[in-house]
Amino acid sequence: MKFTKMHGIGNDYVYVNCFKETVKDPAAVSRFVSDRHFGIGSDGLILIKPSEIADCEMDMYNLDGSRGAMCGNGIRCVAKYAYDYGIVNKTSITVATGSGIKHLDLTVENGKVSMVKVNMGSPILDAAQIPVISDTSQVINAPVEVNGALYHMTAVSMGNPHAVIFLDEIANLDLEKTGPSFENHPAFPDRVNTEFVKVLDRHTVQMRVWERGSGETLACGTGACAVAVASILNDRVDGDTPVTVRLLGGDLQIFWDRPANLIYMTGPAATVFDGEIDLSFLGE
């Protein structure tokens, strides 16, 4: 299987051009290639496929083999791959995802995509649609008990569910212990991605993320969008300008166009290397 290793501010995936390749069991392939000792090393597998409704389709798998509906950092890399490797020859493209068609604008430097702006669609705040079990229609700054400690969370979906927790300090959090307890909390029937956020000023926040199916990652694009929305809803930042979200792997710019109710995410995408891996033992 020919592949390309790419990352968006450290959120790395193995990308396969399914215009040319066929992957029979992507869940098993994702588990294998994601292993950082015996495989390639990544947060999962993303297949770039032909689409009848968009310029291409993104089919995403987490490192545990579970299916993902959407990945903000991943879709920027899909757009870069599509342009850099000649699938498209335009700088405004569409990508079909598990959470709908996304529109992307590409910034090209020296013939290669360097930055991508993604229309991430509208944030979902309705508890039933996220889904999160609640007595209220929206979950904003609501108390939740995890491992005997009381937190206040805001629940947002950007195509996948997120629980945003504001704390005074996040550097010393034991996410290996706390993350799985949030991920598998009974309030979230589909599990949840959890962002732990420190507000730096009225335009800047810092976050760490525990992703369902992947654990702590260097970055999460949909998580950054959810954090920006939650920060505005809780009056932690100004809502009329872009929010800089600082992740372990780098920064993303998130702007919530409130009149149109659309989230725009802007950030880099990078190619690490191309390669080929033997999957014959998997039956591929």
FIVODREN-969679 format. One record per residue (C-alpha): residue number from 1; residue in three letters; x, y, z. Coordinates in nm, 4 decimals, decimal comma. Layout:
% residues N
<r NUM; 'ALA'; <X; Y; Z>>
...
% end
This chain:
% residues 284
<r 1; 'MET'; <0,0000; 0,0000; 0,0000>>
<r 2; 'LYS'; <0,1404; 0,3352; -0,1044>>
<r 3; 'PHE'; <0,0764; 0,6095; 0,1495>>
<r 4; 'THR'; <0,1662; 0,9623; 0,2522>>
<r 5; 'LYS'; <0,2328; 1,0646; 0,6119>>
<r 6; 'MET'; <0,0921; 1,4128; 0,6790>>
<r 7; 'HIS'; <0,0098; 1,6272; 0,9801>>
<r 8; 'GLY'; <-0,1855; 1,9348; 1,0774>>
<r 9; 'ILE'; <-0,0007; 2,0981; 1,3694>>
<r 10; 'GLY'; <0,1133; 1,7563; 1,4914>>
<r 11; 'ASN'; <-0,2179; 1,5718; 1,4436>>
<r 12; 'ASP'; <-0,0707; 1,3068; 1,2115>>
<r 13; 'TYR'; <-0,2430; 1,0528; 0,9897>>
<r 14; 'VAL'; <-0,1519; 0,8036; 0,7219>>
<r 15; 'TYR'; <-0,3208; 0,9139; 0,3965>>
<r 16; 'VAL'; <-0,4010; 0,6758; 0,1142>>
<r 17; 'ASN'; <-0,4985; 0,7849; -0,2364>>
<r 18; 'CYS'; <-0,7974; 0,5594; -0,3073>>
<r 19; 'PHE'; <-0,8216; 0,7026; -0,6572>>
<r 20; 'LYS'; <-0,5338; 0,4569; -0,7124>>
<r 21; 'GLU'; <-0,5299; 0,2204; -0,4116>>
<r 22; 'THR'; <-0,7844; -0,0200; -0,2619>>
<r 23; 'VAL'; <-0,7943; -0,0804; 0,1143>>
<r 24; 'LYS'; <-1,0084; -0,3852; 0,1969>>
<r 25; 'ASP'; <-1,0142; -0,3642; 0,5767>>
<r 26; 'PRO'; <-0,9416; -0,0026; 0,6758>>
<r 27; 'ALA'; <-1,0146; -0,0600; 1,0461>>
<r 28; 'ALA'; <-0,7443; -0,3297; 1,0685>>
<r 29; 'VAL'; <-0,5069; -0,1262; 0,8522>>
<r 30; 'SER'; <-0,5572; 0,1781; 1,0748>>
<r 31; 'ARG'; <-0,4735; -0,0185; 1,3890>>
<r 32; 'PHE'; <-0,1573; -0,1531; 1,2270>>
<r 33; 'VAL'; <-0,0178; 0,1592; 1,0600>>
<r 34; 'SER'; <-0,0936; 0,3782; 1,3638>>
<r 35; 'ASP'; <0,1396; 0,1766; 1,5876>>
<r 36; 'ARG'; <0,4474; 0,3908; 1,6462>>
<r 37; 'HIS'; <0,6763; 0,0928; 1,7116>>
<r 38; 'PHE'; <0,5623; -0,1756; 1,4679>>
<r 39; 'GLY'; <0,3814; 0,0357; 1,2073>>
<r 40; 'ILE'; <0,4251; 0,3828; 1,0617>>
<r 41; 'GLY'; <0,3045; 0,5829; 1,3605>>
<r 42; 'SER'; <-0,0017; 0,8062; 1,3428>>
<r 43; 'ASP'; <-0,3282; 0,9112; 1,5057>>
<r 44; 'GLY'; <-0,5142; 0,7034; 1,2477>>
<r 45; 'LEU'; <-0,5822; 0,6402; 0,8802>>
<r 46; 'ILE'; <-0,7529; 0,8671; 0,6266>>
<r 47; 'LEU'; <-0,8607; 0,7409; 0,2858>>
<r 48; 'ILE'; <-0,8987; 0,9947; 0,0043>>
<r 49; 'LYS'; <-1,1699; 0,8610; -0,2251>>
<r 50; 'PRO'; <-1,3550; 0,9656; -0,5409>>
<r 51; 'SER'; <-1,6913; 1,1314; -0,4782>>
<r 52; 'GLU'; <-1,9974; 1,1974; -0,6920>>
<r 53; 'ILE'; <-2,1014; 1,4954; -0,4791>>
<r 54; 'ALA'; <-1,7674; 1,6661; -0,4030>>
<r 55; 'ASP'; <-1,4148; 1,6939; -0,5384>>
<r 56; 'CYS'; <-1,3155; 1,4024; -0,3159>>
<r 57; 'GLU'; <-1,4273; 1,2125; -0,0071>>
<r 58; 'MET'; <-1,2494; 1,1762; 0,3277>>
<r 59; 'ASP'; <-1,2946; 0,8418; 0,5043>>
<r 60; 'MET'; <-1,1382; 0,8584; 0,8524>>
<r 61; 'TYR'; <-1,0389; 0,5889; 1,1036>>
<r 62; 'ASN'; <-0,8988; 0,6390; 1,4537>>
<r 63; 'LEU'; <-0,5934; 0,4494; 1,5744>>
<r 64; 'ASP'; <-0,8169; 0,1930; 1,7482>>
<r 65; 'GLY'; <-0,9925; 0,1207; 1,4180>>
<r 66; 'SER'; <-1,3143; 0,3046; 1,5044>>
<r 67; 'ARG'; <-1,4717; 0,5257; 1,2392>>
<r 68; 'GLY'; <-1,4533; 0,9033; 1,2689>>
<r 69; 'ALA'; <-1,7071; 1,1340; 1,1079>>
<r 70; 'MET'; <-1,4861; 1,4402; 1,0785>>
<r 71; 'CYS'; <-1,1341; 1,5620; 1,1540>>
<r 72; 'GLY'; <-1,0471; 1,9301; 1,1249>>
<r 73; 'ASN'; <-0,6713; 1,8828; 1,0979>>
<r 74; 'GLY'; <-0,7191; 1,5817; 0,8741>>
<r 75; 'ILE'; <-0,9397; 1,7594; 0,6221>>
<r 76; 'ARG'; <-0,6807; 2,0337; 0,5762>>
<r 77; 'CYS'; <-0,4267; 1,7653; 0,4855>>
<r 78; 'VAL'; <-0,6780; 1,6025; 0,2490>>
<r 79; 'ALA'; <-0,7113; 1,9378; 0,0724>>
<r 80; 'LYS'; <-0,3335; 1,9779; 0,0531>>
<r 81; 'TYR'; <-0,2929; 1,6252; -0,0821>>
<r 82; 'ALA'; <-0,5687; 1,6750; -0,3397>>
<r 83; 'TYR'; <-0,3980; 1,9883; -0,4762>>
<r 84; 'ASP'; <-0,0318; 1,8920; -0,4377>>
<r 85; 'TYR'; <-0,0801; 1,5454; -0,5910>>
<r 86; 'GLY'; <-0,2991; 1,6637; -0,8784>>
<r 87; 'ILE'; <-0,6444; 1,5353; -0,7840>>
<r 88; 'VAL'; <-0,7719; 1,8945; -0,8157>>
<r 89; 'ASN'; <-0,6238; 2,2003; -0,9851>>
<r 90; 'LYS'; <-0,8226; 2,4737; -0,8105>>
<r 91; 'THR'; <-0,7906; 2,6576; -0,4797>>
<r 92; 'SER'; <-1,1544; 2,6370; -0,3689>>
<r 93; 'ILE'; <-1,2632; 2,2753; -0,3255>>
<r 94; 'THR'; <-1,5229; 2,0556; -0,1587>>
<r 95; 'VAL'; <-1,4640; 1,7420; 0,0484>>
<r 96; 'ALA'; <-1,7359; 1,4951; 0,1459>>
<r 97; 'THR'; <-1,7134; 1,3771; 0,5079>>
<r 98; 'GLY'; <-1,9190; 1,1760; 0,7539>>
<r 99; 'SER'; <-2,0633; 1,5047; 0,8758>>
<r 100; 'GLY'; <-2,1463; 1,6542; 0,5374>>
<r 101; 'ILE'; <-1,9730; 1,8387; 0,2544>>
<r 102; 'LYS'; <-1,7105; 2,0894; 0,3641>>
<r 103; 'HIS'; <-1,5880; 2,3872; 0,1600>>
<r 104; 'LEU'; <-1,2179; 2,4729; 0,1753>>
<r 105; 'ASP'; <-1,0053; 2,7615; 0,0471>>
<r 106; 'LEU'; <-0,6377; 2,6870; -0,0165>>
<r 107; 'THR'; <-0,3377; 2,9185; 0,0128>>
<r 108; 'VAL'; <-0,0684; 2,8088; -0,2338>>
<r 109; 'GLU'; <0,2992; 2,9017; -0,2072>>
<r 110; 'ASN'; <0,5587; 2,7837; -0,4611>>
<r 111; 'GLY'; <0,3097; 2,5402; -0,6096>>
<r 112; 'LYS'; <0,2213; 2,3720; -0,2789>>
<r 113; 'VAL'; <-0,0611; 2,4295; -0,0313>>
<r 114; 'SER'; <0,0616; 2,5923; 0,2913>>
<r 115; 'MET'; <-0,2571; 2,7021; 0,4675>>
<r 116; 'VAL'; <-0,6194; 2,5921; 0,4463>>
<r 117; 'LYS'; <-0,9357; 2,7707; 0,5562>>
<r 118; 'VAL'; <-1,2234; 2,5319; 0,6231>>
<r 119; 'ASN'; <-1,5916; 2,6135; 0,6496>>
<r 120; 'MET'; <-1,6656; 2,3701; 0,9324>>
<r 121; 'GLY'; <-2,0407; 2,4304; 0,9231>>
<r 122; 'SER'; <-2,2650; 2,5148; 1,2159>>
<r 123; 'PRO'; <-2,1921; 2,4101; 1,5729>>
<r 124; 'ILE'; <-2,4536; 2,1777; 1,7215>>
<r 125; 'LEU'; <-2,5660; 2,2777; 2,0701>>
<r 126; 'ASP'; <-2,8833; 2,0684; 2,0947>>
<r 127; 'ALA'; <-2,8144; 1,8047; 2,3588>>
<r 128; 'ALA'; <-3,0019; 1,5275; 2,1791>>
<r 129; 'GLN'; <-2,8087; 1,5819; 1,8567>>
<r 130; 'ILE'; <-2,4625; 1,5951; 2,0167>>
<r 131; 'PRO'; <-2,5591; 1,3482; 2,1794>>
<r 132; 'VAL'; <-2,5384; 1,4125; 2,5530>>
<r 133; 'ILE'; <-2,7934; 1,2982; 2,8087>>
<r 134; 'SER'; <-2,9330; 1,6038; 2,9857>>
<r 135; 'ASP'; <-3,2510; 1,7446; 3,1365>>
<r 136; 'THR'; <-3,1881; 2,0667; 2,9435>>
<r 137; 'SER'; <-3,1883; 2,1335; 2,5686>>
<r 138; 'GLN'; <-2,8332; 2,2730; 2,5850>>
<r 139; 'VAL'; <-2,5431; 2,1884; 2,8137>>
<r 140; 'ILE'; <-2,3523; 2,5090; 2,8890>>
<r 141; 'ASN'; <-2,1337; 2,5351; 3,1996>>
<r 142; 'ALA'; <-2,3188; 2,2377; 3,3485>>
<r 143; 'PRO'; <-2,1800; 2,0417; 3,6449>>
<r 144; 'VAL'; <-2,0497; 1,6888; 3,5824>>
<r 145; 'GLU'; <-1,8790; 1,4531; 3,8259>>
<r 146; 'VAL'; <-1,5798; 1,2528; 3,7020>>
<r 147; 'ASN'; <-1,3585; 1,0378; 3,9258>>
<r 148; 'GLY'; <-1,5107; 1,1997; 4,2325>>
<r 149; 'ALA'; <-1,4283; 1,5547; 4,1168>>
<r 150; 'LEU'; <-1,6787; 1,8175; 4,0046>>
<r 151; 'TYR'; <-1,6222; 1,9913; 3,6708>>
<r 152; 'HIS'; <-1,8300; 2,2326; 3,4642>>
<r 153; 'MET'; <-1,8632; 2,1427; 3,0990>>
<r 154; 'THR'; <-2,0064; 2,2851; 2,7807>>
<r 155; 'ALA'; <-2,1126; 2,0290; 2,5201>>
<r 156; 'VAL'; <-2,0737; 2,1057; 2,1490>>
<r 157; 'SER'; <-2,0775; 1,8914; 1,8366>>
<r 158; 'MET'; <-1,8793; 1,9794; 1,5255>>
<r 159; 'GLY'; <-1,9774; 1,6555; 1,3549>>
<r 160; 'ASN'; <-1,8473; 1,4673; 1,6581>>
<r 161; 'PRO'; <-1,9217; 1,5290; 2,0274>>
<r 162; 'HIS'; <-1,7014; 1,7469; 2,2473>>
<r 163; 'ALA'; <-1,7026; 1,8304; 2,6173>>
<r 164; 'VAL'; <-1,5188; 2,1553; 2,6931>>
<r 165; 'ILE'; <-1,3835; 2,2040; 3,0458>>
<r 166; 'PHE'; <-1,2363; 2,5363; 3,1630>>
<r 167; 'LEU'; <-0,9612; 2,5141; 3,4255>>
<r 168; 'ASP'; <-0,7126; 2,7529; 3,5842>>
<r 169; 'GLU'; <-0,4219; 2,5255; 3,4885>>
<r 170; 'ILE'; <-0,3901; 2,2393; 3,2402>>
<r 171; 'ALA'; <-0,0165; 2,1712; 3,2139>>
<r 172; 'ASN'; <-0,0049; 1,9146; 3,4935>>
<r 173; 'LEU'; <-0,3295; 1,7316; 3,4194>>
<r 174; 'ASP'; <-0,3064; 1,3526; 3,4272>>
<r 175; 'LEU'; <-0,4968; 1,2974; 3,1040>>
<r 176; 'GLU'; <-0,4126; 0,9261; 3,0968>>
<r 177; 'LYS'; <-0,6320; 0,8937; 3,4053>>
<r 178; 'THR'; <-0,8913; 1,1659; 3,3508>>
<r 179; 'GLY'; <-0,9338; 1,1405; 2,9729>>
<r 180; 'PRO'; <-1,0799; 0,7879; 2,9545>>
<r 181; 'SER'; <-1,3235; 0,8677; 3,2366>>
<r 182; 'PHE'; <-1,4627; 1,1577; 3,0361>>
<r 183; 'GLU'; <-1,4545; 0,9632; 2,7087>>
<r 184; 'ASN'; <-1,6654; 0,6829; 2,8535>>
<r 185; 'HIS'; <-1,8867; 0,8923; 3,0808>>
<r 186; 'PRO'; <-2,2477; 0,7615; 3,0792>>
<r 187; 'ALA'; <-2,3748; 1,1067; 2,9814>>
<r 188; 'PHE'; <-2,2260; 1,0512; 2,6338>>
<r 189; 'PRO'; <-2,3763; 0,7445; 2,4642>>
<r 190; 'ASP'; <-2,1360; 0,7745; 2,1666>>
<r 191; 'ARG'; <-1,8351; 0,8563; 2,3860>>
<r 192; 'VAL'; <-1,6855; 1,2056; 2,3716>>
<r 193; 'ASN'; <-1,3751; 1,4076; 2,2916>>
<r 194; 'THR'; <-1,2755; 1,6235; 2,5876>>
<r 195; 'GLU'; <-1,0934; 1,9572; 2,5751>>
<r 196; 'PHE'; <-0,9317; 2,1039; 2,8859>>
<r 197; 'VAL'; <-0,8942; 2,4784; 2,8390>>
<r 198; 'LYS'; <-0,7013; 2,7627; 2,9996>>
<r 199; 'VAL'; <-0,8022; 3,1155; 2,8944>>
<r 200; 'LEU'; <-0,4983; 3,3356; 2,8311>>
<r 201; 'ASP'; <-0,6730; 3,6586; 2,7285>>
<r 202; 'ARG'; <-0,9893; 3,7787; 2,5527>>
<r 203; 'HIS'; <-0,8616; 3,6512; 2,2162>>
<r 204; 'THR'; <-0,6469; 3,3502; 2,3073>>
<r 205; 'VAL'; <-0,7036; 3,0150; 2,4764>>
<r 206; 'GLN'; <-0,4813; 2,7137; 2,5360>>
<r 207; 'MET'; <-0,6080; 2,3557; 2,5261>>
<r 208; 'ARG'; <-0,5200; 1,9914; 2,5688>>
<r 209; 'VAL'; <-0,7416; 1,7259; 2,4184>>
<r 210; 'TRP'; <-0,8299; 1,3648; 2,4881>>
<r 211; 'GLU'; <-0,9812; 1,2215; 2,1691>>
<r 212; 'ARG'; <-1,2157; 0,9256; 2,1792>>
<r 213; 'GLY'; <-1,0443; 0,6276; 2,0243>>
<r 214; 'SER'; <-0,7039; 0,7983; 2,0084>>
<r 215; 'GLY'; <-0,6120; 0,9344; 2,3533>>
<r 216; 'GLU'; <-0,4217; 1,2598; 2,3957>>
<r 217; 'THR'; <-0,3165; 1,4094; 2,0632>>
<r 218; 'LEU'; <-0,1084; 1,7136; 1,9746>>
<r 219; 'ALA'; <-0,4048; 1,8797; 1,8055>>
<r 220; 'CYS'; <-0,7736; 1,8426; 1,7268>>
<r 221; 'GLY'; <-0,9352; 2,0729; 1,4714>>
<r 222; 'THR'; <-1,2984; 2,0041; 1,5583>>
<r 223; 'GLY'; <-1,1976; 2,0314; 1,9243>>
<r 224; 'ALA'; <-1,0471; 2,3751; 1,8651>>
<r 225; 'CYS'; <-1,3730; 2,4828; 1,6997>>
<r 226; 'ALA'; <-1,5752; 2,3491; 1,9924>>
<r 227; 'VAL'; <-1,3443; 2,5306; 2,2344>>
<r 228; 'ALA'; <-1,3901; 2,8618; 2,0516>>
<r 229; 'VAL'; <-1,7684; 2,8193; 2,0580>>
<r 230; 'ALA'; <-1,7697; 2,7266; 2,4275>>
<r 231; 'SER'; <-1,5371; 3,0165; 2,5104>>
<r 232; 'ILE'; <-1,7722; 3,2631; 2,3424>>
<r 233; 'LEU'; <-2,0859; 3,1113; 2,4968>>
<r 234; 'ASN'; <-1,9294; 3,1377; 2,8421>>
<r 235; 'ASP'; <-1,8069; 3,4957; 2,7759>>
<r 236; 'ARG'; <-1,4447; 3,3918; 2,8188>>
<r 237; 'VAL'; <-1,3350; 3,5569; 2,4919>>
<r 238; 'ASP'; <-1,4652; 3,8226; 2,2531>>
<r 239; 'GLY'; <-1,7029; 3,6802; 1,9965>>
<r 240; 'ASP'; <-1,6591; 3,9293; 1,7126>>
<r 241; 'THR'; <-1,2979; 3,8434; 1,6230>>
<r 242; 'PRO'; <-1,1062; 3,5201; 1,5509>>
<r 243; 'VAL'; <-1,0010; 3,3163; 1,8531>>
<r 244; 'THR'; <-0,6448; 3,1869; 1,8601>>
<r 245; 'VAL'; <-0,6492; 2,8328; 1,9976>>
<r 246; 'ARG'; <-0,3078; 2,7132; 2,1136>>
<r 247; 'LEU'; <-0,2651; 2,3365; 2,1003>>
<r 248; 'LEU'; <0,0392; 2,1261; 2,1837>>
<r 249; 'GLY'; <0,1281; 2,1057; 1,8127>>
<r 250; 'GLY'; <0,0618; 2,4679; 1,7136>>
<r 251; 'ASP'; <-0,2043; 2,7348; 1,6716>>
<r 252; 'LEU'; <-0,5371; 2,7453; 1,4890>>
<r 253; 'GLN'; <-0,7472; 3,0504; 1,4098>>
<r 254; 'ILE'; <-1,1187; 2,9945; 1,4703>>
<r 255; 'PHE'; <-1,3878; 3,2447; 1,3739>>
<r 256; 'TRP'; <-1,7560; 3,1995; 1,4543>>
<r 257; 'ASP'; <-1,9665; 3,3982; 1,2073>>
<r 258; 'ARG'; <-2,2639; 3,4393; 1,4401>>
<r 259; 'PRO'; <-2,5128; 3,5883; 1,1846>>
<r 260; 'ALA'; <-2,4517; 3,2975; 0,9460>>
<r 261; 'ASN'; <-2,3845; 3,0530; 1,2335>>
<r 262; 'LEU'; <-2,0777; 2,9135; 1,0570>>
<r 263; 'ILE'; <-1,7375; 2,8202; 1,1976>>
<r 264; 'TYR'; <-1,4230; 2,8917; 0,9962>>
<r 265; 'MET'; <-1,0959; 2,7227; 1,0873>>
<r 266; 'THR'; <-0,7625; 2,8316; 0,9392>>
<r 267; 'GLY'; <-0,4368; 2,6448; 0,9868>>
<r 268; 'PRO'; <-0,1397; 2,4773; 0,8185>>
<r 269; 'ALA'; <-0,1045; 2,1336; 0,6619>>
<r 270; 'ALA'; <0,2268; 1,9557; 0,6076>>
<r 271; 'THR'; <0,3548; 1,6512; 0,4210>>
<r 272; 'VAL'; <0,6099; 1,4434; 0,6139>>
<r 273; 'PHE'; <0,6994; 1,1689; 0,3652>>
<r 274; 'ASP'; <0,5715; 0,9246; 0,1037>>
<r 275; 'GLY'; <0,6174; 0,5521; 0,1476>>
<r 276; 'GLU'; <0,5022; 0,1990; 0,0802>>
<r 277; 'ILE'; <0,4128; -0,0640; 0,3400>>
<r 278; 'ASP'; <0,3558; -0,4408; 0,3120>>
<r 279; 'LEU'; <0,0082; -0,5370; 0,4318>>
<r 280; 'SER'; <0,0045; -0,8880; 0,2872>>
<r 281; 'PHE'; <-0,0219; -1,0476; 0,6300>>
<r 282; 'LEU'; <-0,3512; -0,8589; 0,6769>>
<r 283; 'GLY'; <-0,4815; -1,0051; 0,3526>>
<r 284; 'GLU'; <-0,4477; -0,6720; 0,1746>>
% end
